[in-house]
């Protein structure tokens, strides 16, 4: 596993960023118009302990 450099940014710095998508990234599939109609928020199980 390679280590990546982590950086802390302010909200202003994030808002100034331009699109960071790789040029060679493939397009995602098109979603049907009713995709979000039945979407549900799923929260993680809180039974895990640190």
Secondary structure, DSSP 8 states (H G I E B T S, - for coil): ----------HHHHHH------TT--------TTTTTT-------TT---
